[in-house]
Amino acid sequence: MEAAAPLARAEIRRVMVGLSLAMLLSALDQTIVATALPTIGAELGGFADSPWIVTSYLIASTIVTPLYGKLADIHGGRIMLLIGIAVFVGGSIACALSPNMAILIVARALQGAGGGGLISLAQTVIADLVTPLERGRYQTYFAAVFVTSSIAGPALGGFFAHYMRWSLIFWINIPLGALAFSIANQTLKRLPNRRHPHRLDSLGGLLLAAASGLLALALGGRGGQVSTIGGLLVLDALFWVLFAWRIARAEEPFIPLGLLQNPVARDATICGAFGLGAFIGLSVIMPVYFEGVLGLSSDQSGAALIPIMAGTVVGATISGRMMPHIRRYKIPAIVGLASACAAGASLALFARNLDLSQLVALLTAFSLGVGATLPVSTVSVQNAVDQRHLGSATAVMQFVRQIACAVIVAALGALVTGSAPVSSSAGAADALAMKFRLAFVVVTLCASLALFFLVRMESKPLRGRAAQ
């Protein structure tokens, strides 16, 4: 591979703005739609099918993530990022113009087919820009994107649907997408076009798409019968077995065997998946606790979430900034995850006896700890693999995180909201609080598993340290 063209810090920051905008397109569209679903369903006359607006995007984006990574290794990250933005914007236009629910659901799948690769491709492109030694400091941009989408998405979706028109949820992607496309195209032209002579294992890709799609369908579908979901999971297990068979026998498998056998990449990927899954799951269920147990309004619940969401950015910033300066760069993340485990255990034991400020403090400590793992796990994966598999490794890491988040959110949702009481009586609040104790145990277990795999992961010297 040709050496990367050196860029000044100011130029790299400009690239990061474009990459962050590209990531924001995908992250925002996973949160902005939810609050507008009742309005969209009422206007398009398919309220019962409105959850598929979310599910179709989830399924499509999950399926295409590994494909984008493989194609980035073959054709280069820049061209695939631009294709992803273009497909996403095209899907957004189709969503905004949809005359009925069926077309909107299909358009959302097209939008997901574009958005599914944006997050991993942005991570891949920044890996082409800077060495692993310097890469941690730029992960803060990406953490900020997810916090922004988590906070601004529901608020914007509700505002557009209630005060203006729901189609603005999709029209807003046009200027954002155009700006992201322009900045990414201009700034990334100076990078070498990283291409490697891979062969695309189409059969392996189809089997992985079927397996991940069925899993997302089973976990993301709303209102499905237990027998239907069980049947989907059995069929899904069959496709995972077929995919494993294909990996073992293909001349060049869709996911390289060397990547699956790399202990550093494996441990870092699993660590990030459990940590991020625990945090996302907690952020999804906590509004139920705030409103059902503490009796807060929806506005107060949203305000209580802000420091929790911001904690991930602070944790990622501290950990990422420290990575270039300490050889044992895992230590901040280990300390953070240990603190997160302690905070989670405290929630499981004492949550009902805590006031709001104490509860938010523990939740923020949890998010700080998880945030500290994100740059370490991401950079460790990219640092451990050969450059020719960088796109695939990053995409697989993101793919596993998406699957873990879907599974953990589904499990926590079943524990907490499956039969959440609608009454605000003291008895109902106590019953809901007992359900949350078990949910907090599950979250703490996930954080503990993340800590286990992080401690087990080898701290390979970051490429670029010797040169520095």
C-alpha positions, 0 to 999 in steps of 0.5 A: 500500500502506498504511504498515506499523504501527510495531513496537518492537524487542521486538515485532519479536523476538517476531515473529521467534521465530514466523517462525523456528519456522515456518521450523524446521518446514520446515528440520527436516523436511528433515534429521530423517527421513534417519537414521530411514529404515531403521527406518521401512522395516523397520516399514512393509515397504517398505524399497526405497521408503523414499527416496521419503519424502525425495524426495516432500517435496522435489518437493512443497516445490520445486513450491509455493514460487513459488506461495506467493510469488505468492499472498502478493502477492495475498492477503497474507503473513500469511494464506499463512504461516498456511495453510502452517503448517496444511497442514504440521501436517495433513501431519505428522499424516497421516505419523504415522498412516500404516499403510503406506509408500504412504500415508506417501509421499503424506502426506510430499508433503502435508507438503511442500506446506505446508512449501515456502512457509514459508521464503520467506513468513517472508522476505516477512513480515519484509520487511513489518515493517522497511525493507531498511536494518534487515532484514539484522540479522534474517537471523541468526535465519534462519541460526540456524534452518538450522544448528539443523536441520542439527545437531539434525535427524539426531540427533533422527531417530536418537534417536526411531527407535532409542530411542522410536518413529519417528512422534515425528519427525512428532508433534513438529511438532504443538506446534511448529506450534501455537506458530508458528501462535499467535505468528505469528497474534497478532503479525502482526495489527498488520501491514497486509494487503498485497494487490495486484490480480494475476491468477494465471497458472494455466497458467504455474504448472502449467508451472513446477510440472511443470518443477521437479517433474521436475527434483527427481524426476530429481535426488532419486530414488534408484536410478533407471536412467540411461536413466530419469533421462535421459528425465526430464531431456529431458522436464524441458527441454521443460517449461522451454522451454514455461514460457519461452514462456508467460512471454513471451506471458502478459498477467501471467506467473506470474513477472513479466518485470520481476523476471527482467529486474532486474539486481540481483535476478538477480545477487543471486539467482544469487550466493546460489544458488551460495554456498548450494549450495556450502555445502550440498553441502560439508556433505552430503559431508564426513561421507564424507571424515571417516569414509572418509579420516580414519577418524573414527567417526560421532559424531566426524564429527558433532562435526567438522561443528558449527563448520562449520555454526555458521560460516554463522550467525557470517558472516551475523550479522557481515554483517547487523549491518554492513549498516545502518552502511556504504554499501558493504554488499557489502564484508563479503560480498565479503571473505568469499566471497574467503576462501571461495574461498581456503579451497576452493582450499586444500582442493583442493590440500592436504586430504590433508596437513592434520590434522583441526584444520586441515581444520575451520579451512578448512571453517569459513572457507568457511562463514563466507564463504558465511554473509556473503553470505546477508543481503546477497543476500536483502536486495538482492533485496527492496530492488531490486523493487517492493513489489507483487512482494515475495512473488514475488521472495522466493519465486523467490529461494528457489526458485532456491536450492533448485534450485541446492542439488539440482543441486550436491548431486547432482553432488557426490554422483555425484563422491564417493559414487557408488562410494565404497569401503567398505574402510578400507584406506590405498589405499581412503582415498587413492582416495576422497581423490582424488575429494574433490580434484575435489569441492573444485574444484567447490565452489571454482568455485561459490564463485567464481561467487557472488563474480563475481555479487556483485561485478557486482551494483549496490549500490543504496541501501537503502530506509530510509537516507534516512529514518534 
